[in-house]
Amino acid sequence: MLLSLSNTPRDYAWGSRTLLAALEGRDPAAGPEAEVWFGDHPGDPADVAGGGTLDAVTGGSLPYLLKLLAAASPLSIQVHPTIAQAQAGWAREAGMDAADPRRNYRDDNHKPELIVALSERFESLSGLRPVGDTLRLLALLGDGPGVAALRDRLLAEGDVLRDAIGWLLSGDARTEVDEIIAAVRDAAATSTGEWAEGLRAIAGIADSYPGDPGVVVALLMNHVVLSRGEGLFLRAGLLHAYVSGLGVEIMAASDNVLRGGLTPKHIDVAELLSILDTTPGEVPVLRPESDGAITDYPVDVPDFALRRVVLSGTPVRVEVSGPTMVLATGGRVSASTADGESVDVAVGAVAFAGVEETALTISGDGEAFIATPGR
């Protein structure tokens, strides 16, 4: 069984008018296009060619959600729970209305995610920088009272990153936040050293979210720039925010998000801090290991697996297991089953294969991403 899937882009304010349009070869959109969901999530199940939606086919059983993501401005800083944390939070909030903006847990599942860059440059904030490196960065911002207050917290004893983030988001540091942001703007205008790109990125974030304490939280995070085809895996507890660019994103089928700034939405500081992993360090970039047709992006979760297939006229056979999606991201792509059923996949659309298929042949001259459950 092969089905053709599409969906209408979601119009979140941070979305781009041009990135998805350029990918699909059409004129810029009238408004922001942020995400296209290919899954059976009840919030926005994919449309099936010929009528109906994917949830009617799968019964809502897909373990993953595949997306195209197009960011023109930063998304909120966020973190996702482990399964145990999600189950506990879901149980605690069982009596809350589903539409209550204070609700943190929308289901009882975790939400690890993988992003792979489609644009030549994809910017993100991923994980917390080692404290010693952040202190070196703060040295470029001068000795104003706001910077000094943040430096003092990072030089204290204990879990200093958790303490600093809690302080910044508490509402008690408004004056210090404004002073630090002003210092970042000044330094970004003149810096030429190792921190110059990161400072310019934080100053740009401040333009999008003036006065938001998340701007200073971002100052504690790793600024990571992906090139096309490179990926990042974001495990539970890891603070992150996508800043700009076009990518393919796959995640466990969950909507559990705890926010940590850069948003007008509710921030539950205590709950955020309770699930936040403050272990500092770089988040490894997943890079293609060869020039072969198939690139794997290995992740240690059972919910999903993602592969990229680059086609140059020779058909490529891909073994699959479980419900499979073939997302075309360039050129001409078609997918066929062992019994000869075939479908052409438009760029920005998906071919969906049911659980009975064990292999697909991908043909054409272009690029596709293959999503399956994890192994």
Secondary structure, 3 states (H helix, E strand, C coil): CEEEEECCCECCCCEECCHHHHHHCCCCCCCCECEEEECCCCCCCCEECCCCEHHHHHCCCCCEEEEEEEECCCCCCEECCCHHHHHHHHHHCCCCCCCCCCCCCCCCCCCCEEEEECCCCEEEEEEECCHHHHHHHHHHHCCCHHHHHHHHHHCCCCCHHHHHHHHHHCCCCHHHHHHHHHHHHHHHHHCCCCCHHHHHHHHHHHHHCCCCCHHHHHHCEEEEEECCCCEEEECCCCCEEEEEEEEEEEEECCCCCEECCCCCCCCCHHHHHHHCCCCCCCCCEECCCCCCCEEECCCCCCCCEEEEEECCCCCEEEECCCCEEEEEEEEEEEEECCCCCEEEECCCCEEEECCCCCEEEEEEEEEEEEEECCC
